[in-house]
Amino acid sequence: MDILLQQLINGVTVGSVYALVALGYTMVYGIIGLINFAHGDVVMVGAMVATSIVLAFVGADPTGVSAWVAVGSALLLAMPVCMALGWTAERFAYRPLRRAPRLAALITAIGISIIIQNIAMMIWGRNYLSFPHIIEARVFSIGDARISTLQIIIIVAAAAIMTGLTLLVHRTRLGTAMRATAQNREVAGLMGVNINTVISAAFLIGSLLAAVAGVMVAAYYGVAQYTMGFILGLKAFTAAVLGGIGNLAGAMLGGLLLGIIESLGAGYIGDLTNGFFGSNYQDVFSFIVLILVLVFRPSGLLGERVGDRA
C-alpha cells in the first residue's frame, strides 16, 4: 500500500505538469481546430530561460541567493518570453493559414517546432543545463511514502492555475468570447466578438501555462535541454486526447491520469519484468494509452462538449 501511495504521489506530480501543457493544446484546438505541435517547444524555451536566470543568480551569490527570488525572477522572465513566442507563431505562421486545409497548418506547426528547437540549440548549445537545487529539500512522510516540498509546490500551484483558468473561461467576458468562438467563429464575429483577439488570447494563455510548466519540469528533474519539448509535447497531446481534446476538464483529467498510469506502469510492471519495463521505458505506457484511446474512444474520456470548448 505504501508503494502504491508513493507511485500515486509521483504520478500526480508529473500529471499536474502534463495537465498544464495539455491545457495549451486543448484551448487552441477547441477554438481553431489546430494541433499546435510547437507547444512542447514553448515549454522547453520556458525551462531554458528559467534555468539560465537561476544559474545567473546562483553564480552571482551562491550562498546568499533566495530560492523564492531566483525562481520568481526566472518565472517572471520566462512567461513574457514564452507568450511573445506563442503570439508570434500565431500572428505570422498560423493566422495566414486559418482558412487553409488543416494539413497545411499541421505541417506549419511541425516546422515551427523544428525552428524553435534549432534556435534554442544555437542560443544554449547541445548540452544539458543543470537547474540548481536551491529549493529547500524538505521531505514529509506519509507512512512509508514520501513527498517533497517541491512536489507539494508543483501540485498546489498546478491546481490553483487550473482552477483560475476554469473560472476565467466560465466567469469572464473573455471566456464567454472564447466559448462563443469555439462554437461558431462566423456567428461570434457577427455578434461583435473580435475573433483575432480571442485566438491571440488563447495562444497567450497557453504559452503562459507552458512557461510555468517549463519552470516546474526544470526544477523537478534538475535539467533542461533543447530537445526536451518534443516528448513532453507528445505526452501532453496524449493527455489531451485521453481526456477529450477541446475540453478543459478533459485535459486536466487526462494529464493526471497519464501521470499516474506512467508512474504505476514504471513501478509495478517494471518489477514484474525485472526492470525491463522500468522507468527508462515509461514513455511506452504513454503511447500505448494514446493508441488505445484512438482505437476504442477517439473522443476521449469526457468526449467533446462543444459548449465547454475554449
N, C-alpha and C positions, 0 to 999 in steps of 0.2 A: 504493500500500500504506500509506503514511503517513497519507493522508487516511482510509482505511478504519480504521486503528488509532485515529485521533483520534475518529472518529464512534463507534467501539465504546466508547471511554473515556467519552465524553459520554453514550452510551446506557446504559451500566451504572450511571453515577452517578444519572441520573434514574430508571432502572428500579429501583434499590435503594429509592428513596423510594416508588415505586408499589407495590413488594412489601410494604413495611411497612404501608401503608394497606390494601392488598388482604387482608392477614392479618386485619385487624379485620373486614372484610366476611365473610371465609370462616369465621372462628370462630363468629360469631353465626349465620350461615346454617347451618353444619354442625350446630349444637345445636338451634335452634328454627325453622329454615327461614324466617327473616326477612331480607329485603334491607334493611339499615339505611341508607337514603339520607341520613340525617342525619350519617353518619360523616365525610363530607368536611368538614362544617362544624365538627366537633370538631377536625379538623386545623387549620382556619382559626383557631379560638379559640386553639389552642396557638401558632400562629405570631404572632397578635396580642399575646398575653400576653408571649411571649418577646421580641418586638420592643420592646414598651413597657418591659420590665425592662432590656434592654440600653441603650435610649435614656436611661433614668434613670441608669444607671451612667456612660455617656459624658457626660451633662450635668453630673454631679457632679464628674467629674475627667477631662476629655477626654484628657489626656496620660499620666496615671499609672494608668489602669484596666488591669487584666489581662484579656486576652481569655478565658482559662480561667475566671476568677472570674465575669465578666459572663455568659458563655454558660452556665456551670454553674448559676449562680443563676437564670437565665431558665428553664433546663430543669427545675430543681427546683421552681419555682413553676408552670410550665405543666403539669407532669404531674398534680399533685393537682387543679388546676382542670379539666382535661380528664376525669380519672377521675370527679370529682364530677358533671360534666355527663353523662357516659355512664351512671353509676349512676342518676342522677335520671330520665333518659329511660326507662331500663329499668323502674325501680320504679313510676313513676307514669303512663307512657304505654303501654309495651308489655306489661307484666305483666297488666293487666286484660283485654287483648285476646288473651291466649295461646291461648284456645280459640275465638276468633272466626275468621271466614273470613279467609284470607290477604290479601285485598284491603283489609280494614279496617286491618290492621297496616301495609300498604304505604302507604295514604293517610295514616295517622298519622305514619309516618316522614317523608313529604314535608312534612307540617305542622310537625313538629319542626324540620326543616331550615329552613323559612321563619322560624320563631320565632327560632332561633339567629342567623340572618343579621340579622334586624331588631334584636335585642338588641345584637349586635355593632356594628351601624351607629349605634345610639343611644350606645353607650359610646365608640367610637373615631372615629365620623364616617364620611363617604363617601370621604375622601381616602386615598391610599396612605400607609402608614408605611414609611419607609426604614430598613432594617436596617443599622446602622453597619458599615463594613468594618474590624473590629477584629482579625480573624484574619489572621495574617501571610500575605501573598500570595506565598508561595514557589512557584515553578513548576519542575517537573522535566521534562527532555526524554527522550523515548524515540524516537530517530530524529528525525523532524520533528514527531512528535506531542508534545503537552504535557499534563501532568496537574498540577493544583494541589494544594496542601496540603489545601484544603477538600474537594476531590473524594476524596482518599485517606481523609480522616476519615469522610466520608459512606459510602463503600463498606465500609470496615473496620468501622465501627460497625453498619451495617445487617447485615453478615454475622454479626457477633458476636451481635446481638439475635436474628436468625433462628435461629441455632444454639441459643441459650439457650431460645427458645420451643419448638423441636423437642424438646429434652431435657425441658423442663417437661411437654409433652404426653405423651411416651412413657416417662418415667422417674420420674414422681412420682404420689402418690396423687390429687392434684387432676387431673392429666392423665388418669389412669385413669377418674376420675369423669366427666370431660368426654367421653371416648370412649364410655363406657357410656351417658351421657345422649344422646349423638348417635345411638347405635344404637336405643335404645328408652327413652324417658323414664319410662314407666309401670313397666317392669321394673326400671330403675335405682332408682326410688323404692322399690320393694318390697325391693330389696337393701340399703337403708339409705342411699342417696345423697340428700343434700339438694339437690333439683332447683333450688330458688330460689337457693341459694348458688352452685351451679355456673354457672347462667346469669348471675348478677350478676358472678361472677369473669370470665366470658368478656367481658362488656361492659367491666369494669375494665381487663383486659389489653389489649383492643382500643383503648380510649381512651388507655392509656399509650403504646402504639405510635403512635397518632395524634399525641400531644403531641411525641414525638421526631421524627416525620416533619414536623410543622409547623415545628419549630425548624430542621430541615435545609432545608426549602423556603425559609424566610425568609432564612436565611444564604446559600443558594446563589444565589437570584435577587435578593436585596437589597431586596425589598419584601414587604409584606403588606397585604391589603385584605379587607374583609368578604365579598366575593363570590368569593374565590379558591377556596373549598372546593367549589363546585359542579362545575366542570370537573375539578378534581383528584379528587373523589369518583367522577365518572363514569369517569375513566381507570382508577382503581384497581378499580372494579367490572368494567371491561373486562378488566383483567389477571386478576382472579379468575375470570371466565368463561373466558378464554383458557386458563388452566392447569387449570381444573376446580373450580368453586366448591364449597366444602365440604372441599377438600383442601389441607392446609397446604403441602405441596411444590408443588402446582399453583399456589397463589397466589404463591409465591416465583418459580417458573419463569415464570409469566405476567407478573409485574411486570418482570423482567429482559428478557424477550423484547419486551414492549411498548415499553420504553425504547429498546431497540436498533432496533426497527422504526421508531419515530418519528425517531430520530437519522439512520438511514440514509435514510429516506424524505425528510426535510427536506434532507439533504445532497446525495444523488445525484439524486433526482427533481427537486429544486429546480434543480440545474444543467442537467438535460436540458430543463426547461421555462423556462429563462432566468429563474429566480427566481419564476415564477408560483406554483409549489407549494413555496415555500421554508419557512423556519422559522415564518413567520406562519400557515402552513396546516398545521402539524404535527398539529394536532388531527384533521384529516381522516383521517390514516392510522390513528389510534387507533380511530375509529368505523367505518372500513372493516373493520378487523380484527374488531371486535365483530359486525358484520353477517355477515361470512364465517363466523365461528365459530358463531354462532347458526343459520346456514343449513346448514352442512356437518358440524359436530361440536358439537351443543349441550352435550354432557357435558364439553367441554374436552379439552385435550391428554392429560391424565392421567386423565380420567374422574372418577368419584366413588366412591372406595373407602370404603364405609360405615365400616369398622373404623378408618380413619385420620381420620375427621372429628372436628373439635374446635372 
